[in-house]
């Protein structure tokens, strides 16, 4: 799911003991940008990596909707009276930066938000997209149906959404996980091994762009199953610490981030700017061209509007989804224990799914 430069997409690699050498720390202090009147506004930081719906924030900077440099304000920042500092890094570093307090917010999946929330109570303020075919099990001609995977190694990165997608599809197809061998391999290496027809690499589970690349290079390879069978179970999102939200300007920062996300989505929807915006996203996601990005945004389905975002955070299915995700993470030793998960504005828990910040943005933009 993460880009070539953000390969791991791993929860297992999210130890908060890792050192982070780049980026300024999260703050909400007075060291932010200045308004036209010379007033200093609060500064908050957002860690993001190169993934389609998260590259939106890099594009928001390039199109001057925001200014991601510290001490400078774009129009959306001025509107909300906050300074957004963008911290671009590989995905594992984003998790570490966020969990260690070096970023106020981070672009993470719902799965990868669980571990940090155990020590840093957090809120999902914005769902950005969901995997809708972007994660897939690819097989060669020797595999006709899921039962043919028994006794064969299926290569992919363990303790990640790849393994989650694999296990959940086995369940849906009436198969037992114990009858199958999910063998750990970096997704880029797994994709190359299948593309080169290496021995015993008959099945892999990877995410885009590796799915697209492998299918393009091996016409004999097919998708056995993918994430379309588990709608909205893999959620890409912006997660913010509850402590940062409570600081002066914290709520406004959350709203500014959400506002910037929807503003770029409006550019994608606008025929006058849509293609250029997709090209800009593609430059940040594996340097994909326009036609490839048109496929990418179908397989990584953006939640393009406040209504779409609220439907996820307020939907009846979310509690059941998070139970599945949490149970998987506990059973596969991805998290030491299950964090408490809660839903709605004012809810309390280790990880809260709160649509109220989307409501504030929608109300202000009416």
Buried (B, 14 or more C-beta within 10 A) or exposed (E): BBBBBBBBBBBBBBEBEBEBEEBEBBBBBEBBBEEEEEEBBBBBBBBBBBBBBBBBBBBBBBBEBBBBBBBBBBBBBBBBBBBBBBBBBBBBBBBBBBBBBBBBBBBBBBBBBBBBBBEBBBBBBBBBBBBBBBBBBBBBEEBEEBEBBEEBBBBBBBBBBBBBBBBBBBEEBEBEBEEBBBBBBBBBBBBBBBBEEEEEBBBBBBBBBBBBBBBEEBEEBBBBBBBBEBEBBBBBBBBBBBBBBEBEBBBBBBBBBBBBBBBBBBBBEEEEBBEBBBBBBBBBBBEBEEEBBBBBBEBBBBBBBBEBBBBBBBBEEBEEBBEBBBEBBBEBEBBEEBBBBBBEEEBEBBBBBBBBBBBBBBEEEE
